[in-house]
């Protein structure tokens, strides 16, 4: 692990260029907020070993504070102010890490139990429209959710266990902090995961699997048990029951959905798993 000493006593871990997969390709409805799975092409970057402490925060602002406790009770505006000052010492972009950058560094960085760390990305409902080159996802939310950020929250008692949550970044909260990354500036349009799913394909798939897993068994079972007449007289009940069964199976299983990424020329493509 390569450690780089930065200004104001900040310590950074050097992360080599890598590809990171985010989200899931599982087709069940319970995974809708985690889709689509996509591969992010990350350039080499630096990330702080741990969230900013009170002494580091004060030193950046030119104030005195010797506490080595992590700095909490911060807002998005506070983070921007700190980032702008630190960025004067680098040619690259200085900001909070994105989801992909945090995942790439996981295991090399620390977040104390019970703490939550604000990341750079806005808290969106799924990964549609997500960046494929590691840039922050910003400017898409309106209203009260515009200030929320994707965050990493550490387990209250077990080290190394994290949950991804949405946390308000427009008001100070206890045990909510941040760290900085130094990442290359990206130029040009942002390569993104497609904004919309293939609706017609999804409808055809749903009709097929609802028929196979719900409607057909609903009619087949009474026939196999010797109630063939009910399959005719009670067709409406069986059809409704089959639709319900098919609907329920969709909550837990459906075929895998596409994974998205960039080819060697920077074009957005579907990746074969």
TORSE-662376 format. One record per residue (C-alpha): residue in one letter; y negated, z, x. Coordinates in steps of 0.001 Angstrom, whole numbers, padded with zeros to 6 digits, always signed. Layout:
// TORSE-662376
AYZX/...
***
This chain:
// TORSE-662376
X+000000+000000+000000/X-003291-001126+001524/X-006189+001302+000981/X-009776+000087+001369/X-012672+002513+001718/X-015608+001429-000421/X-019197+002666-000885/X-019989+006098-002375/X-016606+007448-001285/X-014680+005117-003587/X-011123+004305-002501/X-009524+001039-003589/X-005959-000242-003593/X-005554-003901-002624/X-003410-005846-005097/X-002062-009231-004051/X-002294-012286-006307/X+000477-012111-008891/X+001618-013191-012362/X+001800-010565-015097/X+003420-010899-018526/X+001721-009163-021445/X+002890-008785-025028/X+006277-009594-026537/X+008044-012703-027777/X+010095-010780-030365/X+009725-012464-033732/X+009997-009480-036098/X+006903-008555-038093/X+006713-005070-036578/X+005782-006741-033276/X+002992-008903-034717/X+000235-006906-033016/X+001935-007371-029617/X+002281-011156-029845/X+002139-013681-028386/X+003702-012993-025025/X+001706-014639-022270/X+001639-014939-018499/X-001611-014024-016765/X-002318-015580-013359/X-004163-012871-011433/X-005996-013503-008155/X-005994-010803-005489/X-008262-007864-006411/X-009042-004237-005560/X-008690-001312-007959/X-009642+002332-007528/X-006774+004718-006817/X-007885+007084-009576/X-010642+007274-012192/X-014153+008111-010985/X-014850+011782-010287/X-017990+013714-011151/X-019084+013778-007512/X-018615+010006-007117/X-020443+009353-010374/X-023389+011495-009295/X-023472+010001-005795/X-023711+006492-007240/X-026701+007610-009318/X-028286+009360-006340/X-027688+012844-007721/X-025956+015970-006393/X-022611+017152-007754/X-019693+018350-005630/X-017124+018627-008424/X-013927+016664-007795/X-012996+016789-011479/X-012688+013415-013193/X-015806+012230-014966/X-015510+012137-018762/X-017959+012013-021681/X-018992+008472-020734/X-019887+005378-022782/X-019767+001622-022241/X-023428+001736-021238/X-022728+004402-018613/X-019932+002278-017174/X-022170-000795-017027/X-024874+001146-015195/X-022370+002370-012590/X-020794-001074-012246/X-024176-002728-011684/X-025045-000317-008877/X-021675-000623-007126/X-021732-004423-007492/X-024712-004532-005106/X-022223-003775-002306/X-019810-006610-003137/X-019925-010356-003595/X-017207-010139-006251/X-017394-008886-009826/X-017328-005100-010316/X-016162-003759-013683/X-013367-001879-015399/X-009839-003309-015064/X-008376-005587-017706/X-004979-004930-019283/X-003296-007343-016874/X-004993-005847-013802/X-004026-002312-014815/X-000411-003364-015356/X-000326-005176-012003/X-001426-001967-010288/X+000750+000437-012298/X+002770+002630-009962/X+000108+002373-007248/X-002687+004098-009167/X-002875+007468-010898/X-004017+008756-014268/X-003603+012514-014862/X-001603+013783-017822/X-003651+014069-020996/X-006367+011666-019824/X-007361+008339-021343/X-008883+005484-019340/X-011206+002896-020876/X-010354-000665-019853/X-012582-003737-019980/X-011017-005584-022943/X-012193-005190-026507/X-009611-003733-028879/X-008374-006797-030795/X-005557-006959-033330/X-003201-009058-031197/X-003046-011241-028072/X-004168-014493-029709/X-007150-015822-027784/X-006387-013634-024765/X-007461-014799-021312/X-004785-016322-019077/X-006636-015778-015793/X-007287-012028-016018/X-010886-012123-017253/X-011985-009397-019689/X-011780-010173-023388/X-015294-009512-024684/X-017729-010631-027372/X-015136-011265-030080/X-015427-008133-032211/X-018259-007333-034606/X-019182-004196-036504/X-017902-000701-035638/X-014943-002042-033642/X-017209-003877-031201/X-017576-000706-029137/X-013845+000048-028970/X-011884-000783-025835/X-008219-001111-025020/X-007258+002032-023110/X-004392+003535-021183/X-003525+007042-022338/X-001349+009294-020183/X+001341+011502-021731/X+000128+015103-022173/X+002869+016575-019962/X+005033+013823-018393/X+003617+011968-015402/X+003873+008191-015221/X+004262+007663-018971/X+001422+005738-020617/X+000589+004387-024048/X-001843+001592-024800/X-004373+002648-027433/X-007812+001683-028769/X-010580+004137-027877/X-014259+004220-028884/X-016410+003343-025903/X-019734+003710-027665/X-019637+007506-027821/X-018691+010108-025181/X-015311+011777-025562/X-013601+014541-023563/X-010905+013490-021084/X-011853+009817-021444/X-012829+008285-018093/X-012852+004991-016218/X-012192+003366-012858/X-013548+000197-011264/X-012033-003007-009960/X-013514-005533-007550/X-012266-008911-008747/X-013174-012523-007848/X-015761-014129-010094/X-014243-016810-012329/X-016102-020020-013053/X-015812-022485-015921/X-014189-022171-019333/X-011766-019348-019974/X-008135-020563-020353/X-006852-018783-023440/X-003762-018229-025529/X-004060-020446-028659/X-006006-018700-031415/X-003671-019712-034233/X+000073-019737-034749/X+001928-022819-036004/X+001749-021914-039692/X+003986-024689-041044/X+006668-023938-038437/X+006546-020226-039252/X+006871-020914-043004/X+009882-023203-042468/X+011499-020613-040216/X+010902-017830-042717/X+012355-019852-045607/X+015427-020688-043539/X+016170-017145-042385/X+015413-015592-045772/X+017922-017994-047304/X+020584-017389-044630/X+020210-013613-044360/X+019170-012758-047899/X+019736-015252-050703/X+023121-016674-049672/X+024735-013218-049075/X+023235-011999-052364/X+025174-014672-054296/X+028257-014692-052057/X+029065-010978-052280/X+029643-010789-056081/X+031695-013998-055973/X+033954-012600-053231/X+034371-009381-055219/X+035528-011257-058317/X+032264-011253-060300/X+031716-014990-060334/X+030262-014919-063834/X+027512-012559-062717/X+026503-015042-060029/X+025627-017369-062925/X+024400-014976-065612/X+022491-012695-063238/X+021095-015357-060921/X+017527-014117-061350/X+018427-010595-060206/X+020470-011931-057311/X+017684-014271-056243/X+015141-011462-056317/X+017504-009176-054413/X+018117-011868-051829/X+014399-012425-051328/X+013887-008677-050840/X+016767-008486-048360/X+015422-011466-046459/X+011962-009905-046396/X+013341-006640-044988/X+015323-008391-042244/X+012099-010079-041131/X+010615-006699-040308/X+013280-006090-037656/X+014537-009482-036484/X+013415-013068-036259/X+013915-015654-033472/X+011784-015334-030364/X+008251-016733-030469/X+006675-018925-027752/X+005403-017515-024462/X+002163-019032-023170/X+000862-019588-019658/X-000828-022001-017279/X+000785-024854-015399/X-000043-025799-011802/X-003060-027797-012984/X-004488-024984-015105/X-003435-026394-018478/X-002246-024052-021236/X+001460-024627-021934/X+004430-023000-023621/X+006769-021375-021101/X+010523-021610-021542/X+012178-018206-021180/
***
